[in-house]
Amino acid sequence: METMVELDQLSKHFGPFVAVDGISLKVGKGEVLGFLGPNGAGKSTTMRMVAGFLTPTSGTAKVCGHDVEAEPVLVKSLIGYMAEGSPAYEDMTVRAFLKFIAEVRGLSGQAAAIRIEEAVAKIKLEAVIDRSIEVLSKGYKRRVGMAQAIIHDPPVLILDEPTDGLDPNQKHHVRTLIEEMAAEKAIIVSTHILEEVEAVCTRAVVIGNGKLLADGTSEDLLATLPEHDAIYVVVKPEAVDAAKSKLQAVNGVGHVTHTQRADGAVQIECMPSEGAQIIDGINSALREGAITTSEVYKHRGDLDAVFRQITGGGSTHA
């Protein structure tokens, strides 16, 4: 996989405050990297260094093989950057603003007109193209921010909270657009919406206090949960003792607990020993014991739980 973004021990200090502390990672072509962390973890600071808006205190950032500090203008031409809050010249109309951005990106005449038309169509801005940005809703301002980021068709996209302020339909549209663009680009998406990671990201990293805490696919991260491979069996109260006796005897089952559900049924949790796969053994034991169940399912967990586990359950300092 061709490496498009490479960070090597990237750090940023603001006086005594360490905002980013030695982050190293690579993002390849075709990857959509979810960049996760509590408020103040260093996500936006890292993205601003990659985009060339902040100078690193130490370490390096490269885009398509070019050093951000050594070749800042070239690197900026390779990046589409949607900053937090989608800053823009609010007295401009959407059309005038995108024309201005196209000119900044070196596009003019028919080439600029084509790119503007394509961006407007992709982001669905036709209804507001001649309105002043200042009168737009937060959602439309985010969409203008996305349009200016893709107008020059860059190989690398850095999107800071791209769906913030969008309604569900708009979120779906942006996620679909990211998926469509992903094959030919490297895309970094900073977000606090964990469902977004599962929806569009091929990989995720979690940072906290400026440090890289985890790196992997959604499934990799979910697998770190203690209960990830637990099997749940739901039975009637009168079947609990017989079911637990059978389930505790299954090879690979570490321990068995149960809880009463609000609907009157009992949920039995079977935790596997490390690395054990127990679903087939559990199904066999239930059949052999003639245990009637209403549900048998494997617990997958969710990224909210992973996030809390990795980051300690709270936000970092601002």
Secondary structure, DSSP 8 states (H G I E B T S, - for coil): --EEEEEEEEEEEETTEEEEEEEEEEEETT-EEEEE--TTSSHHHHHHHHTTSS--SEEEEEETTEETTTSHHHHHHTEEEE-TT----TTSBHHHHHHHHHHHTT--HHHHHHHHHHHHHHHT-GGGTTSBGGGS-HHHHHHHHHHHHHTT--SEEEEESTTTT--HHHHHHHHHHHHHHHTTSEEEEE-S-HHHHHHH-SEEEEEETTEEEEEE-HHHHHTTSTTTT-EEEEE-GGGHHHHHHHHHTSTTEEEEEEEE-TTS-EEEEEEE-TT---HHHHHHHHHHTT---SEEEE----HHHHHHHHHTTS----
